[in-house]
């Protein structure tokens, strides 16, 4: 039987509302690591809060996706970067809980709860390609 080493992390875990609040800036102190837990693998980073507390914080997949979009898939590039916490009250399991989403500090969240990357160049909507109007057969009322 093949077994895997279980990684555990020492230190205090960040708590939403106690250590992290909506709009807080947080510094990522390392490239993080994947830790197996009761509910599967978690991406855990060592962070520094505004109150100069060094804590562990588990990032959800949305937060991971935000940082991947901004800085790439190699988390070594994320170390020593500053991020912003977006705390949202949402249903988790059988009740409402505060959930922290992480994004680069210059990102915002719109009213639909979607993250907006100010550096992303969106493709401009293209005008519809209408065939040229034949002036002799113009049946338009305009």
C-alpha positions as MATLAB code, in Angstrom:
seq = 'XXXXXXXXXXXXXXXXXXXXXXXXXXXXXXXXXXXXXXXXXXXXXXXXXXXXXXXXXXXXXXXXXXXXXXXXXXXXXXXXXXXXXXXXXXXXXXXXXXXXXXXXXXXXXXXXXXXXXXXXXXXXXXXXXXXXXXXXXXXXXX';
ca = [
       0.000    0.000    0.000;
       1.304    3.406   -0.970;
       0.884    6.248    1.535;
       1.625    9.942    1.349;
       3.214   12.178    3.896;
       0.658   14.495    5.476;
       1.804   18.098    5.689;
       0.626   20.204    8.576;
       1.298   23.829    9.212;
       2.198   25.332   12.529;
       1.128   28.770   13.609;
      -2.115   30.641   14.003;
      -4.768   30.712   11.306;
      -6.245   34.011   10.148;
      -9.874   34.535   11.115;
     -12.260   36.689    9.116;
     -13.513   39.580   11.242;
     -10.738   39.188   13.803;
      -7.572   39.360   11.698;
      -8.930   40.184    8.237;
     -11.695   42.610    7.309;
     -13.179   43.776    4.031;
     -10.748   46.006    2.158;
      -7.682   45.033    4.200;
      -4.354   44.878    2.437;
      -2.378   41.702    3.121;
       1.203   40.819    2.220;
       1.939   37.295    0.968;
       5.099   36.191    2.748;
       5.708   32.983    0.799;
       4.753   30.980   -2.274;
       2.294   28.921   -0.235;
       1.905   25.197   -0.037;
      -0.792   22.615   -0.587;
      -2.036   21.066    2.633;
      -4.362   18.058    2.783;
      -7.236   18.469    5.161;
     -10.593   17.061    6.142;
     -12.252   18.608    3.069;
      -9.472   17.994    0.544;
      -6.371   19.903   -0.485;
      -6.048   23.561    0.469;
      -3.726   26.276   -0.816;
      -2.257   27.818    2.329;
      -0.132   30.959    2.412;
       1.791   32.636    5.194;
       0.574   36.247    5.343;
       1.262   39.519    7.133;
      -1.807   41.532    8.189;
      -2.181   45.279    8.678;
      -1.671   44.699   12.413;
       1.722   43.066   11.647;
       0.418   39.592   12.539;
       1.997   36.652   10.705;
      -0.744   34.094   10.106;
      -1.786   31.239    7.831;
      -4.586   31.789    5.333;
      -6.224   29.212    3.099;
      -7.173   30.596   -0.326;
     -10.345   29.455   -2.072;
     -10.311   28.628   -5.796;
     -11.722   32.017   -6.827;
      -8.855   33.736   -5.013;
      -6.351   31.391   -6.635;
      -7.857   32.126  -10.066;
      -7.602   35.889   -9.466;
      -3.924   35.661   -8.586;
      -3.173   33.282  -11.455;
      -4.759   35.767  -13.871;
      -2.708   38.614  -12.419;
       0.682   36.991  -11.810;
       0.732   33.594  -13.502;
       0.626   29.990  -12.351;
       3.980   29.982  -10.523;
       3.258   31.004   -6.944;
       6.931   31.832   -6.456;
       6.030   35.037   -8.349;
       3.379   35.849   -5.737;
       5.680   35.985   -2.697;
       6.074   39.464   -1.182;
       3.138   40.854   -3.177;
       0.311   42.816   -1.582;
      -3.266   41.670   -2.071;
      -6.658   42.957   -0.989;
      -9.331   41.056    0.936;
     -12.959   41.191   -0.145;
     -15.159   39.847    2.655;
     -18.586   38.680    1.528;
     -21.409   37.151    3.552;
     -22.670   34.030    1.820;
     -24.252   30.640    2.412;
     -21.729   28.006    3.411;
     -23.122   24.664    4.421;
     -26.207   25.337    6.515;
     -25.670   28.999    7.363;
     -24.396   32.428    6.402;
     -20.691   32.960    6.934;
     -18.153   35.652    6.100;
     -15.908   34.450    3.285;
     -12.719   36.213    2.206;
     -11.794   36.462   -1.449;
      -8.307   37.626   -2.354;
      -7.273   39.668   -5.398;
      -4.429   42.012   -6.334;
      -4.744   45.299   -4.457;
      -5.736   47.347   -7.525;
      -8.660   45.047   -8.420;
     -12.277   45.795   -7.541;
     -15.435   43.753   -7.169;
     -18.514   44.871   -9.115;
     -22.101   44.763   -7.864;
     -22.537   41.279   -9.366;
     -19.677   39.943   -7.241;
     -17.324   39.586  -10.203;
     -13.724   40.713   -9.935;
     -12.503   43.465  -12.227;
      -8.890   43.474  -13.345;
      -8.061   47.098  -14.295;
      -5.100   45.907  -16.368;
      -7.065   43.510  -18.566;
      -7.689   44.807  -22.044;
     -11.131   43.712  -23.122;
     -11.870   43.180  -26.759;
     -14.039   46.038  -27.923;
     -17.429   44.868  -29.138;
     -17.398   44.612  -32.884;
     -19.974   46.380  -34.976;
     -22.311   44.103  -36.806;
     -21.262   43.548  -40.350;
     -24.332   44.553  -42.319;
     -24.336   44.202  -46.077;
     -24.246   47.517  -47.911;
     -27.672   48.939  -48.503;
     -28.727   49.061  -52.112;
     -30.021   52.582  -52.533;
     -32.247   51.615  -55.471;
     -34.077   48.875  -53.504;
     -34.272   50.771  -50.235;
     -37.465   49.600  -48.537;
     -36.458   50.965  -45.176;
     -38.899   53.446  -43.649;
     -35.934   55.513  -42.400;
];
